Amino acid sequence: MTDAAIPSYRRSARTDVRMWLLLLFGAMFFWAGSAIDPKDNCGEDGRECAPWLVPLAQGFGALVGLGAALTMLANPNRGSFVDPATGDLVWWQGRIGKEGGDEGRIHPSCIGKIRIIRQDDSDDSVSLCDLGGERLAWFNEEVIPWPYDRWAEKLAARWPHIRVEIID
């Protein structure tokens, strides 16, 4: 029942570039707050003085870096696959280990539409709808590989009744 054209997809916090960037961002702010003397954070004329910004930046960096490090330590994962036993499309988010998190499952014969909304300033939005038009929970662009339209077309090629709607 599993089709090689629809590969399994899995990402975790440790393999997510965004977590590494947050860790780097937090470390840079923490380092900058540690390296700059708050008294030196004043203009030459003494009117533009904000020594409180240095410890604020250091604290901000510590919070962001610690949050990223703890997320990477817990290592929640997300992904999707076609279950070979049932043929269901299974997806999950926020799973730590093999259990838990938010999960959904539907047989492809019950999928009516995959909607992809293209957005200029951020990642595209992806929704999965059943035959009644109801949007399915926890299914979004986080659980499928990019490019999203290619993944959707592969699913629709295997189950031709599935409509792929791309909104620009």
C-alpha positions as CSV (number, residue, x, y, z in Angstrom):
1,M,0.0,0.0,0.0
2,T,2.9,2.3,0.6
3,D,4.0,4.2,-2.5
4,A,7.7,5.2,-2.9
5,A,6.6,8.3,-4.6
6,I,5.2,9.6,-1.3
7,P,8.2,9.3,1.0
8,S,8.1,9.5,4.8
9,Y,9.1,12.9,6.2
10,R,10.4,13.6,9.7
11,R,12.1,16.6,11.2
12,S,13.2,17.2,14.8
13,A,14.3,20.3,16.7
14,R,17.9,19.2,16.5
15,T,17.8,19.0,12.7
16,D,15.8,22.3,12.3
17,V,18.0,25.1,11.1
18,R,15.6,27.6,12.9
19,M,16.5,26.2,16.3
20,W,20.3,26.5,15.6
21,L,19.8,30.1,14.4
22,L,17.9,30.9,17.6
23,L,20.7,29.4,19.7
24,L,23.3,31.4,17.7
25,F,21.2,34.6,18.0
26,G,20.8,34.1,21.8
27,A,24.5,33.4,22.2
28,M,25.5,36.5,20.3
29,F,23.2,38.8,22.4
30,F,24.4,37.1,25.6
31,W,28.1,37.6,24.5
32,A,27.5,41.2,23.5
33,G,25.8,41.9,26.8
34,S,28.8,40.4,28.6
35,A,31.5,42.1,26.5
36,I,30.1,45.7,26.5
37,D,30.4,47.9,29.6
38,P,27.1,49.6,30.3
39,K,28.9,52.8,31.1
40,D,30.3,52.8,27.6
41,N,26.9,52.7,26.1
42,C,26.5,56.5,26.0
43,G,26.9,59.1,23.3
44,E,29.8,61.5,23.2
45,D,27.7,64.4,24.5
46,G,26.2,62.2,27.3
47,R,22.6,62.9,26.3
48,E,22.0,59.6,24.6
49,C,22.7,57.2,27.4
50,A,20.9,53.9,28.0
51,P,23.1,51.7,30.2
52,W,20.1,49.6,31.0
53,L,20.0,48.3,27.4
54,V,23.2,46.2,27.9
55,P,21.9,43.9,30.7
56,L,18.5,43.8,28.9
57,A,20.2,42.5,25.8
58,Q,22.2,40.0,27.8
59,G,19.0,38.7,29.5
60,F,17.2,38.6,26.2
61,G,20.0,36.6,24.7
62,A,20.1,34.2,27.7
63,L,16.3,33.6,27.4
64,V,16.4,33.0,23.7
65,G,19.5,30.8,23.8
66,L,18.2,28.8,26.8
67,G,14.8,28.3,25.1
68,A,16.4,27.0,21.9
69,A,18.8,24.8,23.9
70,L,16.0,23.3,26.0
71,T,13.8,22.7,22.9
72,M,16.8,20.9,21.2
73,L,17.3,18.9,24.4
74,A,13.6,17.8,24.4
75,N,13.9,17.3,20.6
76,P,10.2,17.4,19.6
77,N,9.6,16.1,16.1
78,R,7.1,16.4,13.4
79,G,6.4,14.6,10.1
80,S,4.1,12.4,8.0
81,F,4.1,9.0,6.3
82,V,1.7,6.6,4.6
83,D,1.0,3.8,7.1
84,P,1.8,0.5,5.2
85,A,-0.7,-1.5,7.3
86,T,-3.7,0.7,6.8
87,G,-2.8,2.9,3.9
88,D,-3.7,6.0,6.1
89,L,-1.8,9.2,5.8
90,V,-0.5,9.9,9.3
91,W,1.0,13.2,10.5
92,W,2.2,14.5,13.9
93,Q,3.7,17.6,15.6
94,G,5.3,18.2,19.0
95,R,6.0,14.5,19.6
96,I,8.8,13.7,22.0
97,G,10.0,10.2,21.5
98,K,7.7,7.8,19.8
99,E,4.5,8.8,21.6
100,G,2.5,11.9,22.3
101,G,2.1,15.2,20.5
102,D,-0.6,16.2,18.2
103,E,-1.5,13.6,15.7
104,G,-3.9,13.1,12.8
105,R,-4.7,10.3,10.4
106,I,-7.0,9.9,7.4
107,H,-7.2,7.4,4.6
108,P,-6.4,9.2,1.3
109,S,-9.7,8.0,-0.1
110,C,-11.3,10.4,2.4
111,I,-9.2,13.4,1.4
112,G,-11.0,16.0,-0.7
113,K,-8.5,18.8,-1.1
114,I,-5.1,20.0,-0.3
115,R,-5.0,23.8,-0.2
116,I,-1.7,25.7,-0.6
117,I,-1.8,29.4,0.0
118,R,1.3,31.2,-1.3
119,Q,2.5,34.1,0.8
120,D,5.0,36.7,-0.1
121,D,6.5,37.5,3.3
122,S,6.4,34.1,5.0
123,D,6.2,30.4,4.4
124,D,3.3,29.1,2.4
125,S,0.3,27.8,4.3
126,V,-0.9,24.3,3.7
127,S,-4.2,22.8,4.7
128,L,-5.7,19.3,4.2
129,C,-9.5,19.0,3.9
130,D,-11.7,15.9,4.0
131,L,-14.4,15.1,1.5
132,G,-16.9,17.3,3.5
133,G,-14.6,20.3,3.2
134,E,-13.6,20.3,6.9
135,R,-10.0,21.3,7.5
136,L,-8.1,18.6,9.4
137,A,-6.3,19.6,12.6
138,W,-2.6,19.7,13.1
139,F,-1.9,19.2,9.4
140,N,0.1,22.1,7.9
141,E,3.3,23.0,6.1
142,E,5.4,21.8,9.1
143,V,4.6,18.1,8.5
144,I,5.4,17.7,4.8
145,P,8.5,18.3,2.8
146,W,9.2,21.4,0.7
147,P,8.2,22.1,-2.1
148,Y,4.7,21.6,-0.8
149,D,3.1,21.6,-4.2
150,R,5.3,18.7,-5.4
151,W,4.3,16.6,-2.4
152,A,0.6,17.4,-2.9
153,E,0.9,16.5,-6.6
154,K,2.5,13.2,-5.8
155,L,-0.4,12.4,-3.4
156,A,-3.0,13.5,-6.0
157,A,-1.3,11.4,-8.7
158,R,-1.7,8.3,-6.5
159,W,-5.3,9.2,-5.5
160,P,-6.7,11.2,-8.5
161,H,-9.9,12.3,-6.7
162,I,-7.8,14.6,-4.5
163,R,-7.8,18.2,-5.7
164,V,-4.8,20.4,-5.2
165,E,-5.8,24.0,-4.9
166,I,-3.0,26.6,-5.1
167,I,-3.9,30.2,-4.2
168,D,-1.4,32.9,-5.2
